Amino acid sequence: MSSPRYSPRELEPKWQARWEESRLYRSTEKSSREKFYCLEMFPYPSGDLHMGHMRNYAIGDAYARFLRMKGYNVLYPMGYDAFGLPAENAAITRKVDPAKWTRRSIERMMSVQRRMGLSYDWERTLATCEPAYYHWNQWIFLKFLERGLAYRRSAPVNWCPSCGTVLANEQVENGGCWRCSSQVEKKDLEQWFFKITEYADELLKDLDALENWPERVKTMQRNWIGRSEGAEIDFPLVGSDTIISTFTTRPDTVFGITYLVLAPEHPLVAQLVSGSEREKAVLDFADRAMRQSAIERTDETRDKVGIDTGRRFINPVNGQQFPILVADYVLMEYGTGAVMGVPAHDQRDFEFARKYGLPVRVVIQDETGALDGDTMVCAYEGDGPMVDSGPFNGRNNREAMGHFVTHLEDNGWGRSAVGYRLRDWLISRQRYWGTPIPVIYCGGCGTVPVPEDQLPVLLPHDVEFTGEGNPLETSPSFLNTSCPSCSGPGRRETDTMDTFIDSSHYFFRYTDPAYGKLPFDPDKAAYWMPVDQYIGGIEHAILHLLYARFFTKGLRDLGLTDVGEPFTRLLTQGMVIKDGAKMSKSMGNVVPAEDMMERYGADTARMFILFASPPEKELEWSDQGVEGSFRFLTRVHRLVVENRHLLNGAIGGQEVEDETARSLRHATHRTIRKVTDDIERRFQFNTAISAIMELVNELQRFLTERGPEVTAGRGAAGEAIRVIVLLLSPFAPHLAEELWETIGQPYSVALQEWPQYDPDLTVSSSVEVVVQVNGKVRARFAANPEASEEELKEAALRIPRIKEYLEGSELVKLVVVPGKLVSIVVR
């Protein structure tokens, strides 16, 4: 009689319905267990999930399931980062309402996630496009405004003159508008900022305490914050009272300055050339440079381009005059937007100076003392005695650094300064599908915050999506309002907030997504926060993670939480690669999640994703690998179903066991230890699954050798079956539930205690002996390392399969290699 076949299409919906009906994964603060907050970075609801997306979820779900079985009270929620450009583009190109488009996408995505069997607490689900959520974006904005952390100033944007609209960076394609291909310009607009620089030192310092973050991520954040100590130096403009200030980390080289370069965006550029014969050439150059991306302009491998303004400055330390240029490689957002050129001691400056015939002046000598600016072929960036440096001649440049800054301060030429690469966060977006900024402009009162009792400021529906201008400006009902201060006519702010704001505090909101008094319930947040394990892509290493850290510190300073860092432990999972490229819709190499589950089932998809590679490494997609995972689960299903009667045997080892049975029991406990350690200590699901596979092989060999009834070692076999089902539960939860029921155990396997291992049974007490017949391996058995040749011979001849080979044959030769091999020759 054949055993029931493995049918994911039948058993997976069955268990998903049971889980939902019993609210199995609902989390609560009312528990005596230790809490654990496990979270994946929530997704943008594109609606179409492929297996690259599913890797993130499979990792988090396996870990959350493991933790529940380990006795933790687990919070494992899901939500949707639902504002953003794709929905607005859909409104423009397809005339679809962004809210309806987004909600349909969420429904499709949620359906796939449920079919995957992900154990989220769906009762905590949130979407950032809902007023109940973005209300609190606006509330936090007002609180930051009160504390001086939000402010408004002029800043450049990408502007399409044809469409008459601001473009996001991702809407600029090869310097043109994504919609009409017109050349994109830079334009200054009044925009809102968050003062993240107020927390620069704390954001930098606290990275040292994040011991369970990848060092790579911490390094990226340190570099992005970019703290550096040096001096700010003032350079007078010749023929003017204007001062040009620069920041430098190398004040010891100031005597070697031979030019200054300004960013094309620097407000002084137009002033310097106004009315001069160079005006048109310089402004045209600046315009061309500003059309390029920051990445292009700062690319170390490309040629640096500049233009002379015709104006000169005075180096205060020696009174000499030098030219001022505009260069594409200088960015306004770094430093002061002005950079001093010291070509003898900086390679980039050296190459630029040689290209434009600028002087090279040596002020630090090498050990030969023979450096000459006229004959140098590259910059000298090392240390040494200072030369042509006034009162500092002969002193080592590093030792003189601090004294040189004091010299600048004493003479009123500069001051000690700390510089940051980090710039304040520009949060204004000239788009519709985002959180409205809660500000009203009044002719008499100026800029007036919307009162808290009037929040949320809702997105209007009477807008036009033409692709030209800001859709919010087409809504009279939104635009025209009354001033909260004087009741006179007012005009609403039409900018919406950067969607990174939505993802900067959502992890707090999960602790009570229905709370109506504050962004989150302080008591519940105190119970759950910080997030114990955060999982997401390396592409979010800087912006999202930095903004989330900033928001957490800001919310702490508002008195809402005592938590200063949101994520205790961080895993950045690797990409899924197919056909040599990252799996993505744009590459045309996606494997739709629904197709995979329809063909093989969710458990197979999960098993392959978790088995094929360590979580932090890239995963190479393999159809053969998926097939292999399906065959393995099919094999486990058959093995358990056909041998479920063995669970009636002894589990604790009461029966008398032979060496082979003891070996199986040892293998079972070694597997428990390895799987536990691989998940708990090393986060290595691939090796954990491999260990389970090895135990399945061990059990299969044991059962093959003993025959269907297993009169000796029944308890060891029953224990192995039970353990295999429990260990599989985090990785293949539907199959584990089905098999747990099959072997007569109570619902649910997810509620069971994670198996414990006996340390004494994890030490190997046997060796594996191979049995060959006529040179081919026909069996294996476990034996005592001290077993004699005669004992090994007798053990080999007792194996049912070996008996079959010997029936009707003549035994010619039998050789025993103690502890390794029994070789039999028959004819």
LINRA-V981174 format. One record per helix or strand of 3 or more residues. SS is the DSSP state (helix for helix, strand for strand). FROM is the first residue (numbers start at 1). LEN is the number of residues. Records with the same first field share a line. If there is no record, write none. Layout:
SS->FROM-LEN  FROM-LEN
This chain:
helix->8-15  51-19  85-10  98-18  122-3  131-16  169-3  196-14  215-11  251-6  268-6  279-12  294-4  343-3  347-10  390-3  397-14  452-3  471-4  476-4  499-6  506-7  522-7  538-3  543-15  593-8  602-10  623-20  644-5  659-22  685-22  714-15  733-10  749-3  759-3  789-10  800-7
strand->35-6  73-3  150-11  165-3  183-12  228-10  243-6  259-4  306-9  321-7  338-4  414-6  439-4  446-4  480-3  489-4  533-5  569-5  576-3  767-7  776-8  811-7  821-6
